[in-house]
Amino acid sequence: MPTARLFDRLNEMKVGDWFVIRVLGEDHAYQVYSVETVLPTDAGSLAIRNSQDLVTLVTCTPYGVNTHRLLVHARRAPLPPGWNKRSHVASPTLDNTPRRIWFYGLFGAVIAIILVVIISLIRILSRPRFPRALHGRP
């Protein structure tokens, strides 16, 4: 993933910015209301708040040092006017997640079947070819 962008620019987010998270093909917009830097052990601002639709994006900071955590807090907002989900897809591969799950599941099953066949062949071929003498008789 050397070319992946992930959260590289998360430190540029500021109050009032918004982002969209796609869940099962449905877009959910969130508007940033707070940005903070905390120690890795400080989870106080991550508490669940009843009846609020919130999300917190988390990444390590400063870049390359990673001694703190950057938290970007946002609350659910309506999709901005003119939002066109096709022109804003950050990673088209994420939209294919169900298809990818089936592909990897099928790939894993094929590998498992091949391993079972190979192990069975090894066991069959490693058996002695001539029957052993019964009760000590040659």
N, C-alpha and C positions, 0 to 999 in steps of 0.2 A: 503494500500500500504506500509506496514512496510518493506517488502522485496524488494521493487522497488529500482532501483539504480538511475534512472533519471539523474540529472546533478551532482551527488555527486563528480565525479572526474574531473569536468570541470576545476578546478583550476590547474590541471596537464598539460593542453594543453599549447603548446609553438609554437612560429613561426616556420613554416615548417611542423607541424603536419597536418594531413588531416582527414576528416570524410565524411561519406556518408549519405545523406538524401534520403529516398525513398518516391517518390510522385507518387501516382496512379500506383504503381508497377514498376516505372522507377527509377533507381539509379542515383543520382547526387552527384558528388564528389566535395568537397571544401577543399582548402588548407588555413591554418591559416596564416594571414599576420600581425596580431596585437592582443595583449592581454592587456587590461587595466582595472583598478579599478576606478570607479567614484562614486560620490554621487548619490542617487536615483533621484534627480532633474536635473541632468546633462544629457540631451539627445542630446547634440551637435554632438556626433560622430555617432548618429543613422540616420543622414540625408540620404535621398535617393540620389544616385549618378547615373545620367543618363548614359545609355549604359554600365553599369557594373552589372554583376550578382554577387551580394554580399549577404552574410547572416551573422547575428550576433546572437550568442548564449548568452543568458543572464541568470544569476543566482544571488542569494543573497550571500554576503560574509561579514565578515568572518562567517564560519559555526556556527550557533546557536546564533550569534549576529545580523547579517543581517543589518548592518548600511550602507553598500555600495553595489554597483552592480559590478559584474565581467562581462566584455564584451569580448567575443572572436570573432573577426572579421575574416571572411574568404572570399576568392573569388573562383569562379567556376574554376575547374581544370578537366582535363581528368581523368577517372577512372584509378587507378594504375594498372600496368600490373599484371596479375594473380588474379585480383579481382574476387572472387567467392561470389556472393550475398547470396547464401544459407548458407555458412559457417560464414557469418558476420551479420546475423540478430540478432539485440539486443533484440527484443521483438516480437516473432512470433504473438502475439495477434494484433499487429499493422497492420499486413498484412491482417487481416480479417476485416478491418474497414467497407467496404461496407456491408458485411454479418452481422456484428454486428449492423449496423444502421437499416437494415431490421428487425432483431430480436427484437431490442428494440422498433421499431415502431409498430410491430405486438403485442408485449407484452403490450404496452401502449394502443393500440386499444382494446384488449381483456379486460383490466382493465376498460376502459371507458364503454364498453358495459355492463359489470357486474354491474358497479355502476348505470347505467341508469335502468337496470332491477330491482335492489334492491330499488332504489328510487321510481320507478313506483309501485312496490308491496307495499311499505310502504304507498303510497298515496291511493292506492285502498283499502287496509285493514283498513286504518284509517277513511274512510268515514262512516257516520252513516248507520246502516243496515236497518232502517225503515224510510220510507219517512216522512218528517215533515208535520205537518198540514198546509193545504193551507189556506191562508187568515184568520188566527187566529182560524179556526175551528179545534177541536180535531179529 
